Amino acid sequence: MIEKEELDRFIASCKDEQAELLMTLGRIPAPQPPRGKARCVLQKVVRARGLQRGVDR
């Protein structure tokens, strides 16, 4: 079993790595909206459900 002091040292040693990982994840761009055929299919589904706005282009 790991002692508390050893666990605390391990957690402290990981902070830089965790910060770098979070910064890397933050740089991943958001998914792009559906395009082309997928957008047309999505528009039909949205309209079939009675929604008026549709899908932004």
CORURGI-V557120 format. One record per residue. N is the residue number from 1. SS is DSSP state (H for helix, E for strand, L for the rest). PSI is psi as a letter, one per 30 degrees, with the letter a starting at -180 (NA if undefined). Layout:
n: [N/N]
ss: [SS/SS]
psi: [PSI/PSI]
This chain:
n: [1/2/3/4/5/6/7/8/9/10/11/12/13/14/15/16/17/18/19/20/21/22/23/24/25/26/27/28/29/30/31/32/33/34/35/36/37/38/39/40/41/42/43/44/45/46/47/48/49/50/51/52/53/54/55/56/57]
ss: [L/L/L/H/H/H/H/H/H/H/H/H/H/H/H/H/H/H/H/H/H/H/H/H/H/H/L/L/L/L/L/L/L/L/L/H/H/H/H/H/H/H/H/H/H/H/H/H/L/L/L/L/L/L/L/L/L]
psi: [k/k/l/e/e/e/e/e/e/e/e/e/f/f/e/e/e/e/e/e/e/e/e/e/e/f/f/k/l/l/k/l/l/k/l/b/e/e/e/e/e/e/e/e/e/e/e/f/g/g/k/e/e/a/k/k/NA]
